[in-house]
Amino acid sequence: MITIYHNPRCSKSRAACDLVSTVNVNEPVEVIEYLKQPLTVEQLKALHAMLGGPVLDMIRTGESEYEELGLNAPGVTDDQLYEAIVRHPILLQRPIVVRQGRAIIGRPIENVSALFD
């Protein structure tokens, strides 16, 4: 199963969907529009475990909510970041593609190809 956390208004997210459809190895694809179906804290933690790196890598720091919520302040915890994404799903990086227990943020879009090597 390939899962794409997708925002249809994002050109990079649309490109990831297109890329997956061209390299798909006959695996089912689930597209989750996370703005309509926000992830839970538990789902975000599982996704983070597959991505690796700091939780902050999952955050779109350029969104106005990032500063408005004070997420750029020193001492913000991972749990606070998870909760912020749950309440404001626009903060989640996009696209995120998951395959075979691995996840990648598709920025740049070429990153997604690594899941099919």
C-alpha positions in Angstrom: 0.0 0.0 0.0 1.2 3.4 -0.9 -0.2 6.3 1.0 0.0 10.0 -0.1 -0.8 12.8 2.3 -2.1 15.2 -0.2 -3.3 18.8 -0.6 -4.8 19.1 -4.1 -4.1 22.9 -4.1 -0.4 22.2 -3.9 1.5 21.7 -7.1 4.2 19.6 -5.4 1.5 17.4 -3.9 -0.2 17.0 -7.3 3.2 16.1 -8.9 3.8 13.4 -6.2 0.4 11.8 -7.1 1.4 11.9 -10.8 4.8 10.4 -10.0 3.4 7.6 -8.0 0.9 6.8 -10.7 3.7 6.5 -13.3 6.0 4.3 -11.2 3.4 2.4 -9.3 4.4 -1.2 -9.1 0.8 -2.5 -9.0 0.3 -1.5 -5.4 -2.9 0.1 -4.2 -2.7 3.8 -3.5 -4.5 5.6 -0.8 -4.7 9.4 -1.2 -5.5 11.2 2.1 -6.5 14.8 1.8 -5.2 15.7 5.3 -6.9 19.1 5.3 -10.3 17.3 5.2 -9.1 14.3 7.3 -6.7 15.6 9.8 -4.3 13.1 11.3 -4.4 12.2 15.0 -1.4 12.6 17.3 -0.9 8.9 17.2 -0.9 8.9 13.4 1.6 11.8 13.3 3.9 10.0 15.7 3.8 6.9 13.5 4.5 9.0 10.4 7.3 10.8 12.2 8.9 7.5 13.1 8.9 6.5 9.4 10.3 9.9 8.4 13.0 10.2 11.0 14.6 13.5 11.8 13.2 16.1 14.1 9.4 16.7 14.3 10.0 20.2 13.1 10.8 18.8 9.7 7.1 17.8 9.4 6.1 21.5 9.9 5.5 24.1 7.3 7.3 26.9 9.1 6.3 29.4 6.4 2.6 29.2 7.3 1.3 32.1 9.3 0.0 29.7 12.0 3.5 28.7 12.8 4.4 32.1 14.2 0.9 32.9 15.4 0.9 29.8 17.6 4.4 30.6 18.9 5.8 27.4 17.5 9.1 29.2 16.8 9.6 29.9 20.5 12.5 28.2 22.3 11.4 25.1 24.3 8.4 24.1 22.1 8.0 20.3 22.7 7.4 17.6 20.1 4.0 17.1 21.7 3.1 20.7 21.2 4.1 20.4 17.6 1.9 17.3 17.1 -1.0 19.1 18.7 -0.6 22.1 16.5 -0.7 20.0 13.4 -3.8 18.2 14.6 -5.6 21.6 15.2 -4.1 23.3 12.2 -3.4 20.6 9.5 -2.2 23.3 7.1 1.1 23.1 9.1 1.8 19.5 7.9 4.5 19.3 5.2 3.3 18.1 1.9 3.3 15.9 0.1 4.3 13.0 2.3 4.4 9.6 0.7 4.6 6.3 2.6 5.5 2.9 1.1 6.7 -0.3 2.8 7.2 1.3 6.2 9.2 4.2 4.9 8.1 7.8 4.4 9.4 10.8 2.6 8.5 14.4 2.2 8.2 15.1 -1.5 10.1 18.4 -1.5 11.8 18.3 -3.9 9.5 15.9 -5.8 12.5 13.8 -6.8 12.7 12.6 -3.1 9.6 10.4 -3.8 11.5 8.3 -6.3 13.7 7.0 -3.5 10.8 5.0 -2.2 10.8 3.0 -5.5 14.5 2.2 -5.7 
